[in-house]
Amino acid sequence: MKHLSRRGFALGVAATSLAACGNGIGSGGAATIDARVDTTLDAMYQAYPGTRDLATRAAGVLVMPLVTEVGLGLGGSFGRGALRVGPSTVDYYTAVAGSAGLQIGAQQFSHVLFFMTPEALQQFRSSPGWAAGADIEYAFSNQSEMLRAETTTSLSPVIAVVFGQTGLRVGATLEGTKYTRIIP
């Protein structure tokens, strides 16, 4: 008889919990993801009007309408979204991250990555699994009307806007999140 280690058990519980969260996107295919992306962009533009200018200046925009993040010692997050170049969806992606350490709770949030240079967009699209790192510039503001392109460094190749957080876990970071192209 094979014994399950504590670590194996904890990883199993974390994976099962994350899979059971159901982040609301489901497997409804491309049309469902596109509809959620449209709704998320509309909500972001309404709450942060300056992001509309940021989007028009970007080479591409990756929208993750709903990311679910859970943690109890070990944690993880999952979401699905779409990459838009101009008004057109060109690819679909999943965002997955894992973490370990002192943590407890769950939260959901939306995030949008603005690829500000064609090179950054090309690097993202040609990568078999692009991981968000410390080179992402985060755009935050307490006053939504003050969040616009000038609030970030114009030299940043990728700008992230994280918004709509709900839940009991403090803070949302994208560092270490792996984005993988999917076929919905």
Buried (B, 14 or more C-beta within 10 A) or exposed (E): EEEEEEEEEBBEEBEEBBEEBEBEBEEEEEEBBBEBBBEBBEBBEEBBBBBBEBBEEBBBBBBBBBBBBBBEBBBBBBBBBBBBBEEEBEBBBBBBBBBBEEBEEBBBBBBBBBBBBEEBBEBBBEEEEBBBEEEBBBBEEEEBEEBBBEBBEEEBBBBBBBBBBEBEBEEBBBBBBBBBBEEB
